[in-house]
Every structure is written in C-alpha cells, then in structure tokens.
Amino acid sequence: MGSTGETSPDRPGGARDRDSEGRARNARPRDGLGRPLPHGADGVPRQPEGVVRTPEETVAEAQRLLDEGKPFHAHEVFEDAWKSGPDRERELWRGLAQLAVGLTHAARGNLTGGARLLRRGAGAAEAWVSGAGQALPHGIDVGSVAAWARELAGDVERTGRPVDARARAPRLRGPAAGS
C-alpha cells in the first residue's frame, strides 16, 4: 500500500477508483452517515458531485436529505452550492456545509469534532448574514439554524452520546416554513 504502488485487493482488478475525469475517487458504497462500507455491500446512493442547482433547489434537496438522516449527503449539496454559486454567497453555503458535517460527526460518535463544527458553521453562517444584511437568505432562517447548532453542540457535550441524525435534523426554513 501507499508508497509501494500497490493497490487495494478489495477493488475489482486491484485498480484505484477514479471518476470519469481520471481523478481518484473512492467508489466504495457508503451508509447514510457517509461511512465507507465494504466493496459490494448495499449502500446509500451518493450525491453526484458538481451539480449546479438554484438556491431553492439546494435548500430543498439539503432539507430532504437532512430529514432522511443523511447529513453527510446534505453537506455535499451545500458544498456544490459554495463551489458553483456566486462568490458573495460562498461563506453562507460553506457555513451550512459545516453544520451538516457537524451533525454527521455528532451522529457518528465524534462528539468533540461534531460540536466544534456545529459551532463553527453557526458562526460562519451568522457572520455571512451580518455582512450581507440578509436576515433570511433564500428563505433560510439562519438565526434559528445557528441556535439549533449551538443547542445540539451543547447536548452532545453534556450527554457524551451520539445523536440520531434524523431526529435532530434542523429546519432550514424554521419550524413554520417546512421544507
């Protein structure tokens, strides 16, 4: 492995997984929290990378994935938005992606990392709102989402137990707006 140039015996033909453009990409199936499963196992379909969505589509797709207990996959949707959207919104989408990754880690049992990412994402999204002067960008209730993140961070630190990602998913547009 590694510097010897060997490849994984698990992979068909021993070749390194690559995407259609030749970049290394792990093709192992993943569970709902994004953890790799053995080759050949049934996993959750991965989010395609590089999808350009409208902000409305981004919020709707991310909320659907969060509601299904798939915050890792929601993070990939937010990541696409930060990479393909306007530069002026980059930090908003990055902050939301950090929140989704924080929930992922809290659900996987990485409580310290999860709490840290939840707080970092909340701060980043709130800082963007403050700088942009938009209280509800694309209908996202950033204040409520940030409060959710900080509460969840405190809960995982207090209890010392992983959370149920589906049960603890945020409402991006607040409790009354739904998805």
C-alpha positions in Angstrom: 0.0 0.0 0.0 1.0 3.7 -0.1 4.4 4.4 -1.4 5.0 0.9 -2.8 2.5 1.5 -5.6 0.3 -1.4 -4.5 -3.5 -1.2 -4.9 -6.3 -2.4 -2.6 -7.1 -6.1 -3.1 -10.7 -5.3 -2.4 -11.2 -3.3 -5.6 -12.1 -5.1 -8.8 -8.9 -5.7 -10.7 -6.9 -4.0 -7.9 -7.1 -0.6 -9.7 -7.5 2.6 -7.9 -11.1 4.1 -8.0 -11.3 7.0 -10.5 -14.0 9.3 -11.7 -14.8 9.9 -15.3 -12.2 12.7 -15.5 -9.5 10.4 -14.0 -9.4 11.9 -10.5 -9.0 9.5 -7.6 -12.4 8.9 -6.1 -13.4 6.2 -3.6 -16.2 4.2 -5.1 -16.9 2.2 -2.0 -20.6 2.2 -1.0 -21.4 4.4 2.0 -24.0 4.3 4.7 -26.5 7.1 5.4 -23.8 8.9 7.5 -21.2 8.7 4.7 -19.1 5.9 6.3 -17.5 3.6 3.8 -18.9 0.1 3.6 -17.1 -2.9 2.1 -17.0 -3.2 -1.7 -20.1 -5.0 -2.9 -22.2 -4.0 0.1 -25.5 -2.3 -0.4 -25.1 1.4 0.5 -26.9 4.7 0.2 -26.6 6.2 -3.3 -24.0 9.0 -3.2 -24.8 12.6 -4.1 -23.4 13.3 -7.5 -20.6 15.9 -7.3 -20.6 19.2 -9.1 -24.3 19.6 -9.6 -25.3 23.2 -10.2 -28.7 23.9 -8.5 -30.6 27.1 -7.9 -30.6 28.2 -4.3 -34.2 27.0 -3.9 -33.2 23.5 -5.2 -30.2 23.4 -2.9 -32.2 24.2 0.2 -35.0 21.8 -0.8 -32.5 18.9 -1.6 -30.4 19.5 1.6 -33.6 19.6 3.7 -34.8 16.4 2.2 -31.5 14.7 3.0 -31.4 16.1 6.5 -35.0 14.8 7.1 -33.9 11.4 5.9 -31.0 11.3 8.4 -28.3 11.8 5.8 -26.4 14.9 6.8 -23.2 13.8 5.1 -25.1 13.8 1.8 -26.7 17.2 2.6 -23.2 18.6 3.2 -22.3 17.6 -0.4 -25.3 19.5 -1.7 -24.2 22.6 0.3 -20.6 22.1 -1.0 -21.8 22.1 -4.6 -23.6 25.5 -3.9 -20.5 27.0 -2.4 -18.4 25.9 -5.3 -20.8 26.8 -8.1 -22.7 29.7 -6.6 -21.8 33.4 -6.6 -18.7 34.3 -4.7 -20.7 36.6 -2.5 -22.6 33.6 -1.1 -19.7 31.3 -0.7 -19.4 31.7 3.1 -23.1 31.1 3.6 -23.0 27.8 1.9 -19.7 26.8 3.5 -21.2 27.5 6.9 -24.2 25.4 6.2 -22.0 22.6 4.9 -20.0 22.8 8.2 -23.3 22.5 10.1 -24.2 19.3 8.2 -20.8 17.8 8.7 -21.1 18.7 12.4 -24.3 16.8 12.6 -22.7 13.9 10.7 -19.9 13.7 13.3 -22.2 14.0 16.2 -24.3 11.1 14.8 -21.1 9.0 14.1 -19.9 9.5 17.7 -17.2 12.0 17.1 -18.7 14.3 19.7 -15.8 16.8 20.1 -15.4 17.3 16.4 -19.2 17.4 15.9 -19.7 20.1 18.5 -16.7 22.1 17.1 -18.1 22.0 13.5 -21.6 22.9 14.6 -20.4 26.0 16.4 -18.0 26.9 13.6 -20.8 26.6 11.0 -23.2 28.6 13.1 -20.7 31.4 13.4 -19.8 31.4 9.7 -23.4 31.5 8.6 -24.3 34.2 11.1 -21.2 36.2 10.1 -22.3 36.0 6.4 -25.8 37.2 7.3 -24.4 40.1 9.3 -22.1 41.1 6.5 -24.6 40.7 3.7 -27.5 42.3 5.6 -29.9 39.4 4.6 -31.8 38.0 7.6 -33.4 35.1 5.6 -31.1 34.3 2.6 -33.1 32.1 0.2 -35.7 31.7 3.0 -33.1 30.1 5.3 -33.7 31.1 8.9 -30.0 31.4 9.8 -30.7 32.6 13.3 -32.8 29.6 14.1 -30.4 27.2 12.4 -27.5 28.7 14.3 -29.4 28.4 17.6 -30.2 24.7 16.7 -26.5 24.1 16.1 -25.3 25.5 19.4 -28.0 23.7 21.3 -27.0 20.4 19.7 -23.3 21.0 20.3 -24.1 21.6 24.0 -26.3 18.5 24.1 -23.7 16.1 22.7 -21.0 17.5 25.0 -23.4 17.2 28.0 -24.6 13.7 27.3 -21.5 12.2 25.7 -23.6 10.1 23.3 -24.1 10.2 19.6 -27.3 11.7 18.3 -30.0 10.4 15.9 -29.3 12.5 12.8 -32.9 12.2 11.5 -34.4 13.1 14.9 -32.1 16.0 15.4 -32.1 17.4 11.8 -32.6 21.2 11.6 -35.4 23.0 9.8 -33.6 25.3 7.4 -36.6 27.5 6.9 -37.7 27.4 10.5 -40.5 25.4 12.2 -43.4 27.1 10.4 -42.0 27.2 6.9 -41.3 23.5 6.5 -39.2 22.3 3.6 
